């Protein structure tokens, strides 16, 4: 089974096109809704990891975007899985995020994080750092799809709190970056891939991969052939 794991501010429905693509190629697919069933005032990153762990088995391939990519890394560390794909991945502890402008902009979230209130970025943040390669007239539709995220989860990712022991990972991993990604720049994603001695490819696009997804799906399909052969 292919298990799709969304990033911050999204839900499982974001994978609709990917799931249709892979179901047409006879893969069983499931998209996880990470926030479902949780009180966002009290949830942390490892709660999401545990939720994914409860539904995956040794023959599954995990496919994660952004925060979901970091969950893929934790799952590969903690459980026996068939393989993992991390797209525009958030970095684990020890790999510094290289976009200082984005970090400074993220300081706007600090009051809500301190008060432990769910965080949703403003439309300018989405346009500048998440969907910077998307036509401006589509930005509002993308922003409408975005959901608040748990403050603690946002804090853990922003401050690089999530450690992954690469020595414990035994399955093949593929890291996919996009050329114009300002949230997870290709240079940073390449460093993550090197941590695991994993495959690394760069495709066109930015952090919002869901309007220009076909090339990424094709890379995943090639990886799956190797994993399941």
HUJONOR-V512050 format. One record per backbone hydrogen bond with DSSP energy under -0.5 kcal/mol. CO is the residue of the C=O (numbers start at 1). NH is the residue of the N-H. E is the energy in kcal/mol with one decimal. If there is no record, write none. Layout:
co:CO nh:NH e:E
co:CO nh:NH e:E
//
This chain:
co:1 nh:3 e:-0.6
co:1 nh:61 e:-2.2
co:2 nh:4 e:-0.6
co:2 nh:30 e:-2.4
co:3 nh:63 e:-3.0
co:4 nh:6 e:-0.5
co:4 nh:32 e:-2.6
co:5 nh:65 e:-2.1
co:7 nh:10 e:-1.3
co:9 nh:147 e:-2.5
co:11 nh:14 e:-1.8
co:12 nh:15 e:-1.7
co:13 nh:16 e:-1.7
co:15 nh:19 e:-2.8
co:16 nh:20 e:-2.2
co:17 nh:21 e:-2.2
co:18 nh:22 e:-2.4
co:19 nh:23 e:-2.5
co:20 nh:24 e:-1.8
co:22 nh:25 e:-0.7
co:22 nh:27 e:-2.3
co:23 nh:26 e:-1.9
co:28 nh:2 e:-3.0
co:30 nh:4 e:-3.1
co:32 nh:6 e:-0.6
co:32 nh:34 e:-0.8
co:33 nh:36 e:-0.7
co:35 nh:38 e:-2.2
co:38 nh:40 e:-0.7
co:39 nh:42 e:-2.5
co:39 nh:43 e:-0.9
co:40 nh:151 e:-0.5
co:44 nh:47 e:-1.0
co:44 nh:48 e:-1.1
co:45 nh:48 e:-0.6
co:45 nh:49 e:-1.8
co:46 nh:50 e:-2.6
co:47 nh:51 e:-1.9
co:48 nh:52 e:-2.2
co:49 nh:53 e:-2.7
co:50 nh:54 e:-1.4
co:52 nh:55 e:-1.8
co:52 nh:56 e:-0.9
co:57 nh:60 e:-1.7
co:60 nh:82 e:-2.2
co:60 nh:83 e:-1.1
co:61 nh:3 e:-2.5
co:62 nh:85 e:-2.9
co:63 nh:5 e:-3.0
co:64 nh:87 e:-3.2
co:65 nh:68 e:-2.5
co:66 nh:69 e:-1.0
co:66 nh:70 e:-1.1
co:66 nh:90 e:-2.0
co:67 nh:71 e:-2.0
co:68 nh:72 e:-2.0
co:69 nh:73 e:-1.5
co:70 nh:74 e:-2.2
co:71 nh:75 e:-2.6
co:72 nh:76 e:-2.4
co:73 nh:77 e:-1.5
co:74 nh:78 e:-2.1
co:75 nh:79 e:-3.0
co:79 nh:81 e:-0.7
co:82 nh:172 e:-0.6
co:83 nh:62 e:-2.1
co:84 nh:174 e:-2.2
co:85 nh:64 e:-2.9
co:85 nh:87 e:-0.5
co:86 nh:88 e:-0.5
co:86 nh:176 e:-2.5
co:87 nh:66 e:-2.7
co:92 nh:95 e:-1.8
co:94 nh:96 e:-0.6
co:98 nh:100 e:-1.0
co:99 nh:103 e:-1.7
co:100 nh:104 e:-2.5
co:101 nh:105 e:-2.3
co:102 nh:106 e:-2.0
co:103 nh:107 e:-0.6
co:104 nh:107 e:-1.1
co:105 nh:108 e:-1.6
co:106 nh:109 e:-2.1
co:107 nh:110 e:-1.4
co:109 nh:112 e:-0.6
co:109 nh:113 e:-2.2
co:110 nh:114 e:-2.9
co:111 nh:115 e:-1.8
co:112 nh:117 e:-3.0
co:113 nh:116 e:-1.2
co:119 nh:149 e:-2.9
co:122 nh:126 e:-1.8
co:123 nh:127 e:-2.3
co:124 nh:128 e:-2.5
co:125 nh:129 e:-2.6
co:125 nh:130 e:-0.7
co:126 nh:130 e:-1.2
co:126 nh:131 e:-3.5
co:129 nh:183 e:-0.6
co:130 nh:208 e:-1.9
co:131 nh:134 e:-1.8
co:135 nh:138 e:-2.0
co:135 nh:139 e:-0.6
co:136 nh:139 e:-1.0
co:136 nh:140 e:-0.6
co:138 nh:142 e:-1.9
co:139 nh:143 e:-2.9
co:140 nh:144 e:-2.1
co:141 nh:145 e:-0.9
co:142 nh:145 e:-0.9
co:142 nh:146 e:-0.7
co:143 nh:146 e:-0.9
co:149 nh:119 e:-3.2
co:150 nh:154 e:-2.3
co:151 nh:155 e:-2.4
co:152 nh:156 e:-2.7
co:153 nh:157 e:-2.3
co:154 nh:158 e:-2.4
co:155 nh:159 e:-2.0
co:156 nh:161 e:-2.5
co:157 nh:160 e:-1.0
co:161 nh:163 e:-0.8
co:162 nh:93 e:-3.3
co:164 nh:166 e:-0.9
co:165 nh:168 e:-1.7
co:166 nh:169 e:-1.3
co:168 nh:170 e:-0.5
co:172 nh:84 e:-1.8
co:173 nh:199 e:-1.8
co:174 nh:86 e:-2.8
co:175 nh:201 e:-2.2
co:176 nh:88 e:-3.4
co:177 nh:203 e:-2.7
co:178 nh:181 e:-1.7
co:180 nh:182 e:-0.5
co:185 nh:188 e:-0.8
co:185 nh:189 e:-2.2
co:186 nh:190 e:-2.6
co:187 nh:191 e:-1.3
co:188 nh:192 e:-1.9
co:189 nh:193 e:-2.4
co:190 nh:194 e:-2.2
co:191 nh:195 e:-1.5
co:192 nh:196 e:-0.9
co:193 nh:196 e:-0.8
co:193 nh:198 e:-2.7
co:194 nh:197 e:-0.8
co:199 nh:175 e:-2.5
co:201 nh:177 e:-2.7
co:203 nh:179 e:-2.6
co:205 nh:180 e:-2.8
co:207 nh:209 e:-1.3
co:209 nh:212 e:-0.7
co:213 nh:217 e:-2.5
co:214 nh:218 e:-2.2
co:215 nh:219 e:-1.6
co:216 nh:220 e:-2.2
co:217 nh:221 e:-2.5
co:218 nh:222 e:-2.0
co:219 nh:223 e:-1.9
co:220 nh:224 e:-2.6
co:221 nh:225 e:-1.7
co:222 nh:226 e:-1.3
co:223 nh:227 e:-2.2
co:224 nh:228 e:-2.7
co:225 nh:229 e:-0.8
//
